[in-house]
Amino acid sequence: MIEHLLPPGAAQGPVELSIVVPALNERITVGEFVAWCREGVAKAGVTAQILIVDSSTDDTPQLALAAGAEVLRVPKRGLGRAYIDATPFIRGKWIVMGDADLTYDFRELAPFVAEFKNGAEFVMGSRFAGSIEEGAMPALHRYFGTPLTTWILNRIYHSRYSDIHCGMRGLTREALARIDLKSQSWEYASEMVLKAARLKLNTAEVPVKFYKDREGRLSHHRRMGWLSPWIAGWINLKVMLVYTPDSFLLKPGCVLIAVGLVLSCALAAGPLAIAGIGFNLYWMLLGMTCATLGYSCIQIGVAARIMHGLRLGVAEKVQRVLTYDRGMLAAGVCVLAGIACLVPLVADYVSKGGRLAALSHPAIFGLLLIILGFQTFCFTLLLEMAQRVARKGGA
């Protein structure tokens, strides 16, 4: 059950900026955090809403209300889910997210507001471009985990982030709706960043200050044990891969199927030699393997682009080109051609009483055609089912 609590005398209505921050048992810091937010709002010169999304078991919500923040009481379901639950209660046209533990300096909201006024749709904070207090970030995170995953995401999405795991970030309300968060836990951070890159949102990066935990407070990772950061990293990597199989499958798939088809077609009639180099049945088997793997990569990449809907117009283009009729016709032609290539081998096998001297090149080529035809048949069905689901959902 979700409960929206308002501080005494709180005014409701549109504001320029919404500060939306999840909290879980942050009684040590939440009061001062709200004061930091109010100071940051005053410096930025904007009207604002401070919304604490709380699932605490201590008196965090009471302290937040007393400090002047709105509190949204939600079940404990994860960081990503907290932001999803908060979306209907956000009143600002700009949003800044972060943590209520005083590790991010919310007294410095002006740089985010300035970027919003300049037209930015997604504003990423960067601890590496700003400052990191001694002891605030474990060496493993600072020098290995965060730089590595940031590098991976930048390579995949052709982005230029310097700190994809920075918890302080901002975006417009329209951008939040377009991103359409699905992640329930830690991985929301990567989903948000990669979708912003894929949707080609107008993006900016601002330096932020990162402080170590206050005396008596343990970070959530430390509360959950030494394995927690590794689990969070693995979950974030999973999201990066799940939302972008097209980026690392389509191009390699095209190369594989091209190599595979060249080898298979060239050797379909039998062995040949080029510049003294012999190409035989083993090369043809390699070609068959490359072609089938490449075709699978392409199919998964295309399906991913349609399912995620992060590239405008892709689904419509695929539906125009890869129609059900064309797919079934192509599948049928491939399978029939493959069977025709296999007929001589089967006839020879039968005539010799079930004995087969050796596989022939045309037979191998026939098997490849049957495999590609069956893959085309299955992919055509998958696309047709996806279109029917999409039409049903939009009805």
Buried (B, 14 or more C-beta within 10 A) or exposed (E): EEEEBEBEEEEEEEBBBBBBBBBBBBBBBBBBBBBBBBBBBEEBEBBBBBBBBBBBEEEBBBBBBBBBBBBBBBEEEBBBBBBBBBBEBBBBBBBBBBBBBBBBBBBBBBBBBBBBEEEBBBBBBBBBBBEBEEEBBBEEBBEEBBBEBBEBBBEBBEBEBBBBBBBBBBBBBEBBEBBEBEBBBBBBBBBBBBBBBBBEBBBBBBBBBBBBBEEEBEBBBEEEEEEBBEBBBEBBBEBBEBBBBBBBBBEBBBEBBEBBBEBBBBBBEEEEEEEEEEBEBEBBBBBBBBBBBBBBBBBBBBBBBBBBEBBEEBBEEBBEEBBEEEBBEBBEEBBEBBBEBBEEBEEBBEEEEEEEEEEBBBBBBBBBBBBBBBBBBEBBBBBBEBBEEBEEEEE
